[in-house]
Amino acid sequence: MDRLTAMQVFCEVATGGSFSAAAERLDMSRAMVTRHVAHIEQWLGTRLLQRTTRRVTLTDAGEQALRRCQQLLALVSEAEDEIAPPDGTLRGQLRITCSMSFGHAHLAAALSDFLARHPHLKIDLDLGDRAVNLVEARIDLAIRISNDPDPMLIARPLAPCDSVLVASPDYLARHGTPQAPADLARHACLGHTNFGRSTWRFTRDESMEQVSVATRLTANDSTALLHAAMAGGGVSLLPTYLAQPWIHRGDLCALLPLWSPPPMTIYALYPSRRHLPPAVRALLDFLIERFATPRW
């Protein structure tokens, strides 16, 4: 049995804490995952994982083995990238993580176009806003929206991320249109769990106002807030990359046009400039060029 594959499977089980999740991610049967883990335990002569009906945890030996296996797999990946075919063909698999809303709205289409240029590459896209250790999860590139990116990571700005205050025509007909930020305190508002959940800030020229809003519905995904707003659920603060098409269609109305929410930035994040694989560098260059002139 291939020991490199066994190490990869072991790392997937160890970092995800589940045989079933590892099997799904690797497109492998659960029985085969179990066989690979058993093989590496037999090879090293010790138990690496503690299995219960609810969870999988690492033994002390397993924690040491996980670090070493991740180092070895990283070295193998670097060797494969450095000894690339002379024709420059990009091969292998990239692992990308991105917020759900931007992934659905723009990144999935961008990655499809990138793969069309590089037919020997594969991409595994993980959507979610949770914090991920890029090294431990073996993530090649993270696309994140922030005004304070992790200082331990290399951050390349891809595009500005402005926000717009919106509500549906039906909601405004029933509850009136806010004329100033202070009016939002009297409206039902839809808040993002991770960004200004109940305190919204706006600037106009040199003025700044901060409003405490009643968020009757909160969600950790902007797309959910978008649909709630279109259903007449209240006023929402949404990224323009998500809201603009629906504003143009008339399903949403932009509010307080003279007031601007704080701008953010869409970043590509990666752990180190050293030994950046050619495929990651190619994707990074592609995304920088694609979003240099935002399509929203």
N, C-alpha and C positions, 0 to 999 in steps of 0.2 A: 504494500500500500504506500502511496506517495506521501512522504513525511511533510513536504511543503504544504500539500493540500490538508493534511491532518492538522498542521499548525494553524492554517487559516481557519479551519472549522472550529478548532478549540478556541481561538481568539473571538470568533463570532459568538459562540456559546457563552464565553466568559464575560464579554462586554455587554451582551444583551440579557444574560441571566436566564436564557431559555433555549432548550433544544428545538422546540417547535419554531420559534422565531428565527433561529439560525437556519433551520431547514428551509423556511420560506424565503429568506433573504438570499440564500445560496442556490435556490432552485434545486433542492436535494431532498430526498426522503429523510424522514426522521430516523429511520433505522440506519441509514448510511451515515448520518451525523453521529449517531451513537457509536458506530463502528470506528469512525475516525478518532473520536475522543478516546475510545478504549485502546486504539492503536498507539496513540501518543503517550497514554498512561503506561502501557506495557513497555514502550520504548524507554521511557524515563524511569520506570520501575517504582512509581509512586502514584497515589491518588491525587488528582489535581482538582477535582470538583466534588462538592458535597451535594447530593441530590435528595430533595424531599418532594412531597406531592405538590408543594406550592412554589418552590423557588430552587434555583441553582446558585450556589455560592462557591467561592474559591477557598481551597485549603491554603496553608502557608506556602507549601510547595507550588501550588497553583498560581499564587500571586507572583512568585519568582519566575515561574515558567511563562506566564503571560507577558511579563516585561521582556524576557529574552526572545520569545516568539515574535513579538511585535518588532523588536529590533532587527531580527533576522529577515522578516518579511519586508521591512523597509529597505534593507540592504539589497535584497533580491530585486525589488521594484526599481531601485536606483540603477542597479546593474543592467537591467533590461532596458531602461530608458537611455542609459549612456551608450549601450551597444545597439543603437537603433539601426534599422536597415539603411543602407547608403542612399536609397531613394527618398528618404525622409518620411516614409509612411508612418503615421501615428497608429499605435496599437495599444491594446489593453483596456482597462476599465477605470473610469473616473468616478469618484463618489462626491456628490455635491449635496449640500444642505441649503435650504432657503425657506423664508417665511411662506406660509400657505397662500396668502393673497397675491404676493408678487410672483410666486411660482406658477399659480394658475393663470394670472393675468398676462404675464410676459415671458418669464424665464423658460417655461416648457416649450414655447414656440421657438425661442432663441436656440435652445439646445437641439431641437429638431433640425434647425437650419445648419447648426455646427456639425451634427452627425452626418448630414447629407454631404458635407465637404470631406468628411473623414470616415469612410464606410467600414474601416477596420477597428474603430473605437466603439466602446460601450459606455453608457453613463447610468449610474444608479442615483436617482434623485430622491432625497429625503426631505419631505415638507413638514415644517414645524417651527415654532418660535422658541422652543426650549433651548437653554444653554447646552452646548455640546462641547466636550473636550475633543478638539479636532485630531489630536495625535492618537488618543486612546481609541476613538471611533474610526480612525483611519479615513478621515474626511480630507479630500484634496482641496476643496474650495467651499467656503461658506458665503452665501449672499445674505447680508443683513442690513436692516434699516436702523440707523442710529445717529445720534449727535455726539456719541462718546464711545467709539469702538474700543474693544479690548486692547490695552496697550501692549499686551504680550504677543499680539498677532500683527502681521503685516497687513495694513489696510490700504486698499486701492479704491478710490472713489470711482463709481461708475456713472452716477447721475444724481441730480438733486431730487429730493422727495418732498414736494410741497403738499400741503393739505388744504381741503376746502370744506366749509361747513354746508351741509345739505339737509334737505327734508323733501318729502313728496308733496306734490300739489294738493293732494287730498288732506294731508296733515295740516298744511298751512291754511287751507280753507276752513278747517274745523277749529284751529287754535290760534290763527293769526301769524303774521310774519315778524320775527324779531327785528328791531331797528337798531339795536345797540347790543354789545356783549352782555350788559347787565340784564337784558330781557331774557337771556337763556335760563336764568334761575327760575323762571316761571314756566318753562317748557319741559316736556318729557325728553330726556336725552339718552343717547345710546353710546356707551363708553367702551373703549378698548381696555382690556384687563391690564395690559403692560405699558400703555402710553396715556398718561393724563386721565386716569380713570374717572375722577370726579372733579378735577381742577383743570380748566381750560384757560389758555393764555393767548392773548391777541395783541398785535401791535398795529399802530396807525401813525405814520410819520414818526414823531419822537415819543408818542404816547404808548403806554403799555397798560393793558387791563387784564386782571385775573378774576375769573368767575368760578364760583363753586356751583356745580350743576347737579341736578338730581338725576342720576343715571338709573333708570328703572330696569334697563337691560344692559348687561355687560357681556362681552365675549372676547376670547383671545385670538380672534381672527377677523380681519377687516371685511372679508367677503360676507360673513354672517351679518355684520352690522349694515353692510350695503343692502342686503335683501330685507332686513328688518326696516330700514329707512324707506325703501320703495314700497313696503307693505303699509306704510303710514304709522309706523311705530314710534316715531319721534325724530329729533334732530341728531345728526351724527357728524363727527369730524372724521373725514376719510381722506386717504391719499389720492391725489389727483390722477395717478396712474390707474386707479380703480374706478373713480367716480365720473371722470370726464365723458366717457361714452354714453352714460345714462343721463347726464346733464344735457348733452347734445340731443338726445332722443326725447327729452321732456319728461322722463320718468322721475327726475330729481331736479330741484331748484337750488342753485347756489345762493347762499345767504351772506349778509354782511360783506359785500364785495370790497369795501374800503378797509376792512380789518384782516390782518394776515396772521394765521397761526405760526408758531415757530417752525422754521424749515429744518428738515433732516437730510440725511445723505444715504444713498444706497451704496454699500461698500461690498467689495470682494475681499474676503479675509483668508489668509493662509498662514501656516505656522512659521515658515522660514524662507528667506531668499536663497539659501544654499541648496544646491542640488534640486532646484525646481524642475520637475519632469517636463520634457518637451510638450507633452499633451496638455498639462496644466497651463504652461506658459501660452500655448496656442489658444486655449479656451479663454484665458484671461485677456489676451490681446483682442480676441474676437468680441468679447463682451464689452470691453472698453470702447471699441469702435462702434458697436451696435447701439450702445446707449449714450454715445457722445451727443447725439441729437435725439432726445427722448421722443417716443412716438405717442405721447399722451398730452 
